[in-house]
């Protein structure tokens, strides 16, 4: 399990030759990972549905859901998927976060005016936000945008960002 640009990924480093292989499954690893008998099982998340325990069969490359954390579903027209966002900060450095635009069918079309913005800040100091399903971000209040901030000190963007001022 590794992080790149604030998102979690799954892969393996082969000890025999030093080659790295990323396993793209459609599910981001969000918790413990167990490996045995050619299967990788892990707690996983997606932006569009609640977390689950999934299993990746390494031989066949097939992913299966072992158990879902919830049967909750949100109609697609109400889902807002995260968009990675960066912006300059006062000292010339860059900050990171995920932006969720308003998506409810009742949201007015974009105009020259910006929608109201809810800003979310994760606990810390050395944790990070997640792009996993979060009803507060993914299907937030109608007509509101959400910015989920990964302030400096957050993991997922390299040591310099985590140890930055």
Chimera marker file (.cmm) of the C-alpha trace (Angstrom):
<marker_set name="trace">
<marker id="1" x="0.000" y="0.000" z="0.000" r="1" g="1" b="0" radius="0.5"/>
<marker id="2" x="1.418" y="3.360" z="-0.993" r="1" g="1" b="0" radius="0.5"/>
<marker id="3" x="0.255" y="6.908" z="-1.560" r="1" g="1" b="0" radius="0.5"/>
<marker id="4" x="0.858" y="9.151" z="-4.519" r="1" g="1" b="0" radius="0.5"/>
<marker id="5" x="-0.501" y="12.677" z="-4.960" r="1" g="1" b="0" radius="0.5"/>
<marker id="6" x="-2.793" y="12.173" z="-1.972" r="1" g="1" b="0" radius="0.5"/>
<marker id="7" x="-4.449" y="8.970" z="-3.225" r="1" g="1" b="0" radius="0.5"/>
<marker id="8" x="-3.821" y="5.426" z="-1.994" r="1" g="1" b="0" radius="0.5"/>
<marker id="9" x="-2.694" y="2.627" z="-4.308" r="1" g="1" b="0" radius="0.5"/>
<marker id="10" x="-1.804" y="-1.051" z="-4.039" r="1" g="1" b="0" radius="0.5"/>
<marker id="11" x="1.230" y="-2.842" z="-5.432" r="1" g="1" b="0" radius="0.5"/>
<marker id="12" x="4.237" y="-5.030" z="-4.766" r="1" g="1" b="0" radius="0.5"/>
<marker id="13" x="8.010" y="-4.738" z="-4.985" r="1" g="1" b="0" radius="0.5"/>
<marker id="14" x="9.537" y="-8.008" z="-6.159" r="1" g="1" b="0" radius="0.5"/>
<marker id="15" x="12.512" y="-8.889" z="-3.969" r="1" g="1" b="0" radius="0.5"/>
<marker id="16" x="14.005" y="-11.111" z="-6.698" r="1" g="1" b="0" radius="0.5"/>
<marker id="17" x="14.534" y="-8.361" z="-9.271" r="1" g="1" b="0" radius="0.5"/>
<marker id="18" x="13.543" y="-5.051" z="-7.630" r="1" g="1" b="0" radius="0.5"/>
<marker id="19" x="10.674" y="-4.467" z="-10.065" r="1" g="1" b="0" radius="0.5"/>
<marker id="20" x="7.576" y="-2.690" z="-8.837" r="1" g="1" b="0" radius="0.5"/>
<marker id="21" x="4.101" y="-3.632" z="-10.015" r="1" g="1" b="0" radius="0.5"/>
<marker id="22" x="1.025" y="-1.552" z="-9.241" r="1" g="1" b="0" radius="0.5"/>
<marker id="23" x="-2.270" y="-3.441" z="-8.964" r="1" g="1" b="0" radius="0.5"/>
<marker id="24" x="-5.087" y="-1.309" z="-10.360" r="1" g="1" b="0" radius="0.5"/>
<marker id="25" x="-8.360" y="-2.646" z="-8.959" r="1" g="1" b="0" radius="0.5"/>
<marker id="26" x="-10.831" y="0.244" z="-8.910" r="1" g="1" b="0" radius="0.5"/>
<marker id="27" x="-10.708" y="0.137" z="-5.092" r="1" g="1" b="0" radius="0.5"/>
<marker id="28" x="-8.261" y="2.236" z="-3.054" r="1" g="1" b="0" radius="0.5"/>
<marker id="29" x="-6.640" y="0.488" z="-0.092" r="1" g="1" b="0" radius="0.5"/>
<marker id="30" x="-7.990" y="2.207" z="3.013" r="1" g="1" b="0" radius="0.5"/>
<marker id="31" x="-6.844" y="-0.082" z="5.798" r="1" g="1" b="0" radius="0.5"/>
<marker id="32" x="-5.095" y="-3.328" z="6.624" r="1" g="1" b="0" radius="0.5"/>
<marker id="33" x="-3.773" y="-5.513" z="3.790" r="1" g="1" b="0" radius="0.5"/>
<marker id="34" x="-3.325" y="-9.293" z="4.074" r="1" g="1" b="0" radius="0.5"/>
<marker id="35" x="-1.591" y="-11.529" z="1.527" r="1" g="1" b="0" radius="0.5"/>
<marker id="36" x="-1.731" y="-15.316" z="1.266" r="1" g="1" b="0" radius="0.5"/>
<marker id="37" x="-2.187" y="-18.105" z="-1.276" r="1" g="1" b="0" radius="0.5"/>
<marker id="38" x="-2.064" y="-15.732" z="-4.232" r="1" g="1" b="0" radius="0.5"/>
<marker id="39" x="-4.808" y="-13.472" z="-2.860" r="1" g="1" b="0" radius="0.5"/>
<marker id="40" x="-4.544" y="-9.935" z="-1.504" r="1" g="1" b="0" radius="0.5"/>
<marker id="41" x="-7.400" y="-8.985" z="0.816" r="1" g="1" b="0" radius="0.5"/>
<marker id="42" x="-7.833" y="-5.467" z="2.094" r="1" g="1" b="0" radius="0.5"/>
<marker id="43" x="-10.211" y="-2.860" z="3.434" r="1" g="1" b="0" radius="0.5"/>
<marker id="44" x="-10.953" y="-0.676" z="0.431" r="1" g="1" b="0" radius="0.5"/>
<marker id="45" x="-12.780" y="2.491" z="-0.503" r="1" g="1" b="0" radius="0.5"/>
<marker id="46" x="-14.154" y="4.193" z="-3.590" r="1" g="1" b="0" radius="0.5"/>
<marker id="47" x="-15.530" y="7.668" z="-4.132" r="1" g="1" b="0" radius="0.5"/>
<marker id="48" x="-18.938" y="6.418" z="-5.204" r="1" g="1" b="0" radius="0.5"/>
<marker id="49" x="-19.847" y="3.796" z="-2.581" r="1" g="1" b="0" radius="0.5"/>
<marker id="50" x="-19.150" y="2.811" z="1.042" r="1" g="1" b="0" radius="0.5"/>
<marker id="51" x="-16.021" y="0.865" z="1.967" r="1" g="1" b="0" radius="0.5"/>
<marker id="52" x="-15.736" y="-2.902" z="1.673" r="1" g="1" b="0" radius="0.5"/>
<marker id="53" x="-13.382" y="-5.806" z="2.192" r="1" g="1" b="0" radius="0.5"/>
<marker id="54" x="-12.182" y="-6.860" z="-1.251" r="1" g="1" b="0" radius="0.5"/>
<marker id="55" x="-9.993" y="-9.700" z="-2.500" r="1" g="1" b="0" radius="0.5"/>
<marker id="56" x="-7.635" y="-9.523" z="-5.464" r="1" g="1" b="0" radius="0.5"/>
<marker id="57" x="-6.766" y="-12.879" z="-7.063" r="1" g="1" b="0" radius="0.5"/>
<marker id="58" x="-3.224" y="-12.232" z="-8.289" r="1" g="1" b="0" radius="0.5"/>
<marker id="59" x="-3.260" y="-15.155" z="-10.730" r="1" g="1" b="0" radius="0.5"/>
<marker id="60" x="-6.394" y="-14.061" z="-12.579" r="1" g="1" b="0" radius="0.5"/>
<marker id="61" x="-6.288" y="-10.336" z="-11.803" r="1" g="1" b="0" radius="0.5"/>
<marker id="62" x="-9.889" y="-10.549" z="-10.635" r="1" g="1" b="0" radius="0.5"/>
<marker id="63" x="-11.276" y="-8.395" z="-7.812" r="1" g="1" b="0" radius="0.5"/>
<marker id="64" x="-14.263" y="-9.509" z="-5.764" r="1" g="1" b="0" radius="0.5"/>
<marker id="65" x="-16.139" y="-7.847" z="-2.932" r="1" g="1" b="0" radius="0.5"/>
<marker id="66" x="-16.054" y="-10.070" z="0.151" r="1" g="1" b="0" radius="0.5"/>
<marker id="67" x="-18.213" y="-7.881" z="2.397" r="1" g="1" b="0" radius="0.5"/>
<marker id="68" x="-19.628" y="-4.366" z="2.145" r="1" g="1" b="0" radius="0.5"/>
<marker id="69" x="-19.664" y="-2.030" z="5.141" r="1" g="1" b="0" radius="0.5"/>
<marker id="70" x="-23.107" y="-0.753" z="4.183" r="1" g="1" b="0" radius="0.5"/>
<marker id="71" x="-25.845" y="-1.188" z="1.615" r="1" g="1" b="0" radius="0.5"/>
<marker id="72" x="-26.203" y="2.598" z="1.363" r="1" g="1" b="0" radius="0.5"/>
<marker id="73" x="-26.475" y="3.858" z="-2.195" r="1" g="1" b="0" radius="0.5"/>
<marker id="74" x="-26.618" y="7.402" z="-3.463" r="1" g="1" b="0" radius="0.5"/>
<marker id="75" x="-28.188" y="8.071" z="-6.867" r="1" g="1" b="0" radius="0.5"/>
<marker id="76" x="-25.505" y="9.004" z="-9.378" r="1" g="1" b="0" radius="0.5"/>
<marker id="77" x="-27.005" y="12.427" z="-10.061" r="1" g="1" b="0" radius="0.5"/>
<marker id="78" x="-26.447" y="13.315" z="-6.385" r="1" g="1" b="0" radius="0.5"/>
<marker id="79" x="-22.812" y="12.153" z="-6.272" r="1" g="1" b="0" radius="0.5"/>
<marker id="80" x="-19.954" y="14.578" z="-6.529" r="1" g="1" b="0" radius="0.5"/>
<marker id="81" x="-16.616" y="12.918" z="-7.271" r="1" g="1" b="0" radius="0.5"/>
<marker id="82" x="-13.369" y="14.392" z="-5.920" r="1" g="1" b="0" radius="0.5"/>
<marker id="83" x="-11.124" y="16.460" z="-8.144" r="1" g="1" b="0" radius="0.5"/>
<marker id="84" x="-7.475" y="16.854" z="-7.044" r="1" g="1" b="0" radius="0.5"/>
<marker id="85" x="-6.724" y="20.534" z="-6.575" r="1" g="1" b="0" radius="0.5"/>
<marker id="86" x="-3.577" y="22.543" z="-5.783" r="1" g="1" b="0" radius="0.5"/>
<marker id="87" x="-3.166" y="26.215" z="-4.992" r="1" g="1" b="0" radius="0.5"/>
<marker id="88" x="-0.362" y="28.580" z="-4.092" r="1" g="1" b="0" radius="0.5"/>
<marker id="89" x="0.062" y="29.620" z="-0.474" r="1" g="1" b="0" radius="0.5"/>
<marker id="90" x="1.613" y="32.742" z="1.014" r="1" g="1" b="0" radius="0.5"/>
<marker id="91" x="5.253" y="31.560" z="1.065" r="1" g="1" b="0" radius="0.5"/>
<marker id="92" x="5.244" y="30.386" z="-2.558" r="1" g="1" b="0" radius="0.5"/>
<marker id="93" x="4.658" y="26.737" z="-1.710" r="1" g="1" b="0" radius="0.5"/>
<marker id="94" x="1.713" y="24.662" z="-2.947" r="1" g="1" b="0" radius="0.5"/>
<marker id="95" x="-1.173" y="23.254" z="-0.902" r="1" g="1" b="0" radius="0.5"/>
<marker id="96" x="-3.320" y="20.246" z="-1.832" r="1" g="1" b="0" radius="0.5"/>
<marker id="97" x="-6.911" y="19.170" z="-1.444" r="1" g="1" b="0" radius="0.5"/>
<marker id="98" x="-9.887" y="17.581" z="-3.131" r="1" g="1" b="0" radius="0.5"/>
<marker id="99" x="-12.736" y="19.640" z="-4.546" r="1" g="1" b="0" radius="0.5"/>
<marker id="100" x="-16.303" y="18.318" z="-4.762" r="1" g="1" b="0" radius="0.5"/>
<marker id="101" x="-18.454" y="20.534" z="-7.011" r="1" g="1" b="0" radius="0.5"/>
<marker id="102" x="-22.196" y="20.840" z="-6.358" r="1" g="1" b="0" radius="0.5"/>
<marker id="103" x="-23.946" y="17.985" z="-8.146" r="1" g="1" b="0" radius="0.5"/>
<marker id="104" x="-27.533" y="17.703" z="-6.958" r="1" g="1" b="0" radius="0.5"/>
<marker id="105" x="-30.066" y="17.875" z="-9.807" r="1" g="1" b="0" radius="0.5"/>
<marker id="106" x="-31.530" y="20.928" z="-8.099" r="1" g="1" b="0" radius="0.5"/>
<marker id="107" x="-28.198" y="22.778" z="-8.342" r="1" g="1" b="0" radius="0.5"/>
<marker id="108" x="-28.413" y="25.763" z="-10.638" r="1" g="1" b="0" radius="0.5"/>
<marker id="109" x="-26.156" y="25.732" z="-13.708" r="1" g="1" b="0" radius="0.5"/>
<marker id="110" x="-22.742" y="27.372" z="-13.242" r="1" g="1" b="0" radius="0.5"/>
<marker id="111" x="-22.744" y="31.145" z="-13.454" r="1" g="1" b="0" radius="0.5"/>
<marker id="112" x="-20.085" y="33.750" z="-12.959" r="1" g="1" b="0" radius="0.5"/>
<marker id="113" x="-20.809" y="33.526" z="-9.225" r="1" g="1" b="0" radius="0.5"/>
<marker id="114" x="-19.169" y="30.828" z="-7.167" r="1" g="1" b="0" radius="0.5"/>
<marker id="115" x="-21.312" y="28.442" z="-5.106" r="1" g="1" b="0" radius="0.5"/>
<marker id="116" x="-21.043" y="28.517" z="-1.317" r="1" g="1" b="0" radius="0.5"/>
<marker id="117" x="-18.003" y="26.496" z="-0.212" r="1" g="1" b="0" radius="0.5"/>
<marker id="118" x="-17.718" y="24.188" z="2.802" r="1" g="1" b="0" radius="0.5"/>
<marker id="119" x="-14.084" y="23.691" z="3.837" r="1" g="1" b="0" radius="0.5"/>
<marker id="120" x="-13.220" y="20.403" z="5.570" r="1" g="1" b="0" radius="0.5"/>
<marker id="121" x="-9.993" y="19.885" z="7.511" r="1" g="1" b="0" radius="0.5"/>
<marker id="122" x="-8.888" y="16.420" z="8.659" r="1" g="1" b="0" radius="0.5"/>
<marker id="123" x="-7.399" y="15.639" z="12.061" r="1" g="1" b="0" radius="0.5"/>
<marker id="124" x="-3.673" y="15.592" z="12.224" r="1" g="1" b="0" radius="0.5"/>
<marker id="125" x="-1.035" y="16.598" z="12.222" r="1" g="1" b="0" radius="0.5"/>
<marker id="126" x="0.315" y="13.755" z="10.046" r="1" g="1" b="0" radius="0.5"/>
<marker id="127" x="-2.771" y="12.106" z="8.616" r="1" g="1" b="0" radius="0.5"/>
<marker id="128" x="-4.519" y="12.892" z="5.335" r="1" g="1" b="0" radius="0.5"/>
<marker id="129" x="-7.931" y="13.272" z="3.831" r="1" g="1" b="0" radius="0.5"/>
<marker id="130" x="-9.338" y="10.437" z="1.758" r="1" g="1" b="0" radius="0.5"/>
<marker id="131" x="-11.052" y="10.220" z="-1.596" r="1" g="1" b="0" radius="0.5"/>
<marker id="132" x="-13.150" y="7.352" z="-0.249" r="1" g="1" b="0" radius="0.5"/>
<marker id="133" x="-16.917" y="7.653" z="-0.018" r="1" g="1" b="0" radius="0.5"/>
<marker id="134" x="-17.934" y="10.322" z="2.470" r="1" g="1" b="0" radius="0.5"/>
<marker id="135" x="-21.578" y="11.418" z="2.394" r="1" g="1" b="0" radius="0.5"/>
<marker id="136" x="-20.532" y="14.825" z="3.756" r="1" g="1" b="0" radius="0.5"/>
<marker id="137" x="-18.354" y="15.440" z="0.683" r="1" g="1" b="0" radius="0.5"/>
<marker id="138" x="-19.656" y="13.096" z="-2.014" r="1" g="1" b="0" radius="0.5"/>
<marker id="139" x="-23.280" y="14.105" z="-1.576" r="1" g="1" b="0" radius="0.5"/>
<marker id="140" x="-23.012" y="17.240" z="0.503" r="1" g="1" b="0" radius="0.5"/>
<marker id="141" x="-25.681" y="19.895" z="0.859" r="1" g="1" b="0" radius="0.5"/>
<marker id="142" x="-27.344" y="20.731" z="-2.472" r="1" g="1" b="0" radius="0.5"/>
<marker id="143" x="-25.844" y="23.764" z="-4.228" r="1" g="1" b="0" radius="0.5"/>
<marker id="144" x="-22.728" y="23.720" z="-2.011" r="1" g="1" b="0" radius="0.5"/>
<marker id="145" x="-19.207" y="22.864" z="-3.103" r="1" g="1" b="0" radius="0.5"/>
<marker id="146" x="-16.830" y="21.120" z="-0.675" r="1" g="1" b="0" radius="0.5"/>
<marker id="147" x="-13.050" y="21.528" z="-0.387" r="1" g="1" b="0" radius="0.5"/>
<marker id="148" x="-11.365" y="18.770" z="1.632" r="1" g="1" b="0" radius="0.5"/>
<marker id="149" x="-7.940" y="20.200" z="2.504" r="1" g="1" b="0" radius="0.5"/>
<marker id="150" x="-4.673" y="18.292" z="2.902" r="1" g="1" b="0" radius="0.5"/>
<marker id="151" x="-2.743" y="21.055" z="4.650" r="1" g="1" b="0" radius="0.5"/>
<marker id="152" x="1.057" y="20.991" z="4.952" r="1" g="1" b="0" radius="0.5"/>
<marker id="153" x="1.937" y="18.320" z="7.439" r="1" g="1" b="0" radius="0.5"/>
<marker id="154" x="-0.419" y="15.847" z="5.742" r="1" g="1" b="0" radius="0.5"/>
<marker id="155" x="0.876" y="12.548" z="4.418" r="1" g="1" b="0" radius="0.5"/>
<marker id="156" x="0.622" y="11.571" z="0.765" r="1" g="1" b="0" radius="0.5"/>
<marker id="157" x="2.669" y="14.269" z="-0.970" r="1" g="1" b="0" radius="0.5"/>
<marker id="158" x="6.225" y="13.458" z="0.057" r="1" g="1" b="0" radius="0.5"/>
<marker id="159" x="8.451" y="14.177" z="3.030" r="1" g="1" b="0" radius="0.5"/>
<marker id="160" x="9.057" y="17.857" z="2.171" r="1" g="1" b="0" radius="0.5"/>
<marker id="161" x="5.305" y="18.565" z="2.207" r="1" g="1" b="0" radius="0.5"/>
<marker id="162" x="4.754" y="16.653" z="5.437" r="1" g="1" b="0" radius="0.5"/>
<marker id="163" x="7.647" y="18.441" z="7.179" r="1" g="1" b="0" radius="0.5"/>
<marker id="164" x="6.977" y="21.838" z="5.578" r="1" g="1" b="0" radius="0.5"/>
<marker id="165" x="6.440" y="24.941" z="7.682" r="1" g="1" b="0" radius="0.5"/>
<link id1="1" id2="2" r="1" g="1" b="0" radius="0.2"/>
<link id1="2" id2="3" r="1" g="1" b="0" radius="0.2"/>
<link id1="3" id2="4" r="1" g="1" b="0" radius="0.2"/>
<link id1="4" id2="5" r="1" g="1" b="0" radius="0.2"/>
<link id1="5" id2="6" r="1" g="1" b="0" radius="0.2"/>
<link id1="6" id2="7" r="1" g="1" b="0" radius="0.2"/>
<link id1="7" id2="8" r="1" g="1" b="0" radius="0.2"/>
<link id1="8" id2="9" r="1" g="1" b="0" radius="0.2"/>
<link id1="9" id2="10" r="1" g="1" b="0" radius="0.2"/>
<link id1="10" id2="11" r="1" g="1" b="0" radius="0.2"/>
<link id1="11" id2="12" r="1" g="1" b="0" radius="0.2"/>
<link id1="12" id2="13" r="1" g="1" b="0" radius="0.2"/>
<link id1="13" id2="14" r="1" g="1" b="0" radius="0.2"/>
<link id1="14" id2="15" r="1" g="1" b="0" radius="0.2"/>
<link id1="15" id2="16" r="1" g="1" b="0" radius="0.2"/>
<link id1="16" id2="17" r="1" g="1" b="0" radius="0.2"/>
<link id1="17" id2="18" r="1" g="1" b="0" radius="0.2"/>
<link id1="18" id2="19" r="1" g="1" b="0" radius="0.2"/>
<link id1="19" id2="20" r="1" g="1" b="0" radius="0.2"/>
<link id1="20" id2="21" r="1" g="1" b="0" radius="0.2"/>
<link id1="21" id2="22" r="1" g="1" b="0" radius="0.2"/>
<link id1="22" id2="23" r="1" g="1" b="0" radius="0.2"/>
<link id1="23" id2="24" r="1" g="1" b="0" radius="0.2"/>
<link id1="24" id2="25" r="1" g="1" b="0" radius="0.2"/>
<link id1="25" id2="26" r="1" g="1" b="0" radius="0.2"/>
<link id1="26" id2="27" r="1" g="1" b="0" radius="0.2"/>
<link id1="27" id2="28" r="1" g="1" b="0" radius="0.2"/>
<link id1="28" id2="29" r="1" g="1" b="0" radius="0.2"/>
<link id1="29" id2="30" r="1" g="1" b="0" radius="0.2"/>
<link id1="30" id2="31" r="1" g="1" b="0" radius="0.2"/>
<link id1="31" id2="32" r="1" g="1" b="0" radius="0.2"/>
<link id1="32" id2="33" r="1" g="1" b="0" radius="0.2"/>
<link id1="33" id2="34" r="1" g="1" b="0" radius="0.2"/>
<link id1="34" id2="35" r="1" g="1" b="0" radius="0.2"/>
<link id1="35" id2="36" r="1" g="1" b="0" radius="0.2"/>
<link id1="36" id2="37" r="1" g="1" b="0" radius="0.2"/>
<link id1="37" id2="38" r="1" g="1" b="0" radius="0.2"/>
<link id1="38" id2="39" r="1" g="1" b="0" radius="0.2"/>
<link id1="39" id2="40" r="1" g="1" b="0" radius="0.2"/>
<link id1="40" id2="41" r="1" g="1" b="0" radius="0.2"/>
<link id1="41" id2="42" r="1" g="1" b="0" radius="0.2"/>
<link id1="42" id2="43" r="1" g="1" b="0" radius="0.2"/>
<link id1="43" id2="44" r="1" g="1" b="0" radius="0.2"/>
<link id1="44" id2="45" r="1" g="1" b="0" radius="0.2"/>
<link id1="45" id2="46" r="1" g="1" b="0" radius="0.2"/>
<link id1="46" id2="47" r="1" g="1" b="0" radius="0.2"/>
<link id1="47" id2="48" r="1" g="1" b="0" radius="0.2"/>
<link id1="48" id2="49" r="1" g="1" b="0" radius="0.2"/>
<link id1="49" id2="50" r="1" g="1" b="0" radius="0.2"/>
<link id1="50" id2="51" r="1" g="1" b="0" radius="0.2"/>
<link id1="51" id2="52" r="1" g="1" b="0" radius="0.2"/>
<link id1="52" id2="53" r="1" g="1" b="0" radius="0.2"/>
<link id1="53" id2="54" r="1" g="1" b="0" radius="0.2"/>
<link id1="54" id2="55" r="1" g="1" b="0" radius="0.2"/>
<link id1="55" id2="56" r="1" g="1" b="0" radius="0.2"/>
<link id1="56" id2="57" r="1" g="1" b="0" radius="0.2"/>
<link id1="57" id2="58" r="1" g="1" b="0" radius="0.2"/>
<link id1="58" id2="59" r="1" g="1" b="0" radius="0.2"/>
<link id1="59" id2="60" r="1" g="1" b="0" radius="0.2"/>
<link id1="60" id2="61" r="1" g="1" b="0" radius="0.2"/>
<link id1="61" id2="62" r="1" g="1" b="0" radius="0.2"/>
<link id1="62" id2="63" r="1" g="1" b="0" radius="0.2"/>
<link id1="63" id2="64" r="1" g="1" b="0" radius="0.2"/>
<link id1="64" id2="65" r="1" g="1" b="0" radius="0.2"/>
<link id1="65" id2="66" r="1" g="1" b="0" radius="0.2"/>
<link id1="66" id2="67" r="1" g="1" b="0" radius="0.2"/>
<link id1="67" id2="68" r="1" g="1" b="0" radius="0.2"/>
<link id1="68" id2="69" r="1" g="1" b="0" radius="0.2"/>
<link id1="69" id2="70" r="1" g="1" b="0" radius="0.2"/>
<link id1="70" id2="71" r="1" g="1" b="0" radius="0.2"/>
<link id1="71" id2="72" r="1" g="1" b="0" radius="0.2"/>
<link id1="72" id2="73" r="1" g="1" b="0" radius="0.2"/>
<link id1="73" id2="74" r="1" g="1" b="0" radius="0.2"/>
<link id1="74" id2="75" r="1" g="1" b="0" radius="0.2"/>
<link id1="75" id2="76" r="1" g="1" b="0" radius="0.2"/>
<link id1="76" id2="77" r="1" g="1" b="0" radius="0.2"/>
<link id1="77" id2="78" r="1" g="1" b="0" radius="0.2"/>
<link id1="78" id2="79" r="1" g="1" b="0" radius="0.2"/>
<link id1="79" id2="80" r="1" g="1" b="0" radius="0.2"/>
<link id1="80" id2="81" r="1" g="1" b="0" radius="0.2"/>
<link id1="81" id2="82" r="1" g="1" b="0" radius="0.2"/>
<link id1="82" id2="83" r="1" g="1" b="0" radius="0.2"/>
<link id1="83" id2="84" r="1" g="1" b="0" radius="0.2"/>
<link id1="84" id2="85" r="1" g="1" b="0" radius="0.2"/>
<link id1="85" id2="86" r="1" g="1" b="0" radius="0.2"/>
<link id1="86" id2="87" r="1" g="1" b="0" radius="0.2"/>
<link id1="87" id2="88" r="1" g="1" b="0" radius="0.2"/>
<link id1="88" id2="89" r="1" g="1" b="0" radius="0.2"/>
<link id1="89" id2="90" r="1" g="1" b="0" radius="0.2"/>
<link id1="90" id2="91" r="1" g="1" b="0" radius="0.2"/>
<link id1="91" id2="92" r="1" g="1" b="0" radius="0.2"/>
<link id1="92" id2="93" r="1" g="1" b="0" radius="0.2"/>
<link id1="93" id2="94" r="1" g="1" b="0" radius="0.2"/>
<link id1="94" id2="95" r="1" g="1" b="0" radius="0.2"/>
<link id1="95" id2="96" r="1" g="1" b="0" radius="0.2"/>
<link id1="96" id2="97" r="1" g="1" b="0" radius="0.2"/>
<link id1="97" id2="98" r="1" g="1" b="0" radius="0.2"/>
<link id1="98" id2="99" r="1" g="1" b="0" radius="0.2"/>
<link id1="99" id2="100" r="1" g="1" b="0" radius="0.2"/>
<link id1="100" id2="101" r="1" g="1" b="0" radius="0.2"/>
<link id1="101" id2="102" r="1" g="1" b="0" radius="0.2"/>
<link id1="102" id2="103" r="1" g="1" b="0" radius="0.2"/>
<link id1="103" id2="104" r="1" g="1" b="0" radius="0.2"/>
<link id1="104" id2="105" r="1" g="1" b="0" radius="0.2"/>
<link id1="105" id2="106" r="1" g="1" b="0" radius="0.2"/>
<link id1="106" id2="107" r="1" g="1" b="0" radius="0.2"/>
<link id1="107" id2="108" r="1" g="1" b="0" radius="0.2"/>
<link id1="108" id2="109" r="1" g="1" b="0" radius="0.2"/>
<link id1="109" id2="110" r="1" g="1" b="0" radius="0.2"/>
<link id1="110" id2="111" r="1" g="1" b="0" radius="0.2"/>
<link id1="111" id2="112" r="1" g="1" b="0" radius="0.2"/>
<link id1="112" id2="113" r="1" g="1" b="0" radius="0.2"/>
<link id1="113" id2="114" r="1" g="1" b="0" radius="0.2"/>
<link id1="114" id2="115" r="1" g="1" b="0" radius="0.2"/>
<link id1="115" id2="116" r="1" g="1" b="0" radius="0.2"/>
<link id1="116" id2="117" r="1" g="1" b="0" radius="0.2"/>
<link id1="117" id2="118" r="1" g="1" b="0" radius="0.2"/>
<link id1="118" id2="119" r="1" g="1" b="0" radius="0.2"/>
<link id1="119" id2="120" r="1" g="1" b="0" radius="0.2"/>
<link id1="120" id2="121" r="1" g="1" b="0" radius="0.2"/>
<link id1="121" id2="122" r="1" g="1" b="0" radius="0.2"/>
<link id1="122" id2="123" r="1" g="1" b="0" radius="0.2"/>
<link id1="123" id2="124" r="1" g="1" b="0" radius="0.2"/>
<link id1="124" id2="125" r="1" g="1" b="0" radius="0.2"/>
<link id1="125" id2="126" r="1" g="1" b="0" radius="0.2"/>
<link id1="126" id2="127" r="1" g="1" b="0" radius="0.2"/>
<link id1="127" id2="128" r="1" g="1" b="0" radius="0.2"/>
<link id1="128" id2="129" r="1" g="1" b="0" radius="0.2"/>
<link id1="129" id2="130" r="1" g="1" b="0" radius="0.2"/>
<link id1="130" id2="131" r="1" g="1" b="0" radius="0.2"/>
<link id1="131" id2="132" r="1" g="1" b="0" radius="0.2"/>
<link id1="132" id2="133" r="1" g="1" b="0" radius="0.2"/>
<link id1="133" id2="134" r="1" g="1" b="0" radius="0.2"/>
<link id1="134" id2="135" r="1" g="1" b="0" radius="0.2"/>
<link id1="135" id2="136" r="1" g="1" b="0" radius="0.2"/>
<link id1="136" id2="137" r="1" g="1" b="0" radius="0.2"/>
<link id1="137" id2="138" r="1" g="1" b="0" radius="0.2"/>
<link id1="138" id2="139" r="1" g="1" b="0" radius="0.2"/>
<link id1="139" id2="140" r="1" g="1" b="0" radius="0.2"/>
<link id1="140" id2="141" r="1" g="1" b="0" radius="0.2"/>
<link id1="141" id2="142" r="1" g="1" b="0" radius="0.2"/>
<link id1="142" id2="143" r="1" g="1" b="0" radius="0.2"/>
<link id1="143" id2="144" r="1" g="1" b="0" radius="0.2"/>
<link id1="144" id2="145" r="1" g="1" b="0" radius="0.2"/>
<link id1="145" id2="146" r="1" g="1" b="0" radius="0.2"/>
<link id1="146" id2="147" r="1" g="1" b="0" radius="0.2"/>
<link id1="147" id2="148" r="1" g="1" b="0" radius="0.2"/>
<link id1="148" id2="149" r="1" g="1" b="0" radius="0.2"/>
<link id1="149" id2="150" r="1" g="1" b="0" radius="0.2"/>
<link id1="150" id2="151" r="1" g="1" b="0" radius="0.2"/>
<link id1="151" id2="152" r="1" g="1" b="0" radius="0.2"/>
<link id1="152" id2="153" r="1" g="1" b="0" radius="0.2"/>
<link id1="153" id2="154" r="1" g="1" b="0" radius="0.2"/>
<link id1="154" id2="155" r="1" g="1" b="0" radius="0.2"/>
<link id1="155" id2="156" r="1" g="1" b="0" radius="0.2"/>
<link id1="156" id2="157" r="1" g="1" b="0" radius="0.2"/>
<link id1="157" id2="158" r="1" g="1" b="0" radius="0.2"/>
<link id1="158" id2="159" r="1" g="1" b="0" radius="0.2"/>
<link id1="159" id2="160" r="1" g="1" b="0" radius="0.2"/>
<link id1="160" id2="161" r="1" g="1" b="0" radius="0.2"/>
<link id1="161" id2="162" r="1" g="1" b="0" radius="0.2"/>
<link id1="162" id2="163" r="1" g="1" b="0" radius="0.2"/>
<link id1="163" id2="164" r="1" g="1" b="0" radius="0.2"/>
<link id1="164" id2="165" r="1" g="1" b="0" radius="0.2"/>
</marker_set>
